[in-house]
């Protein structure tokens, strides 16, 4: 059985991985990926957004 916290932790770790990779990329690619990530997060249901840190949603 998968615990609810497991997917929330996995999602946070995935977003943190994206953020770490973006720190090492050029600015044009960084903006493209950040915009896509923001659009994806904006489409998430509220119950999933509740598990994400606020700074991730705003970045």
ZIRA-V647057 format. One record per backbone hydrogen bond with DSSP energy under -0.5 kcal/mol. NH is the residue of the N-H (numbers start at 1). CO is the residue of the C=O. If there is no record, write none. Layout:
nh	co
NH	CO
NH	CO
//
This chain:
nh	co
3	1
6	3
7	3
8	4
9	5
10	6
11	7
12	8
13	9
14	10
15	11
16	12
17	13
18	14
19	15
20	16
21	17
22	18
23	19
24	21
25	22
30	26
31	27
32	28
33	29
34	30
35	31
36	32
37	33
38	34
39	35
40	36
41	37
42	38
43	39
44	41
48	45
49	45
50	46
51	48
52	49
56	53
57	53
58	54
59	55
//
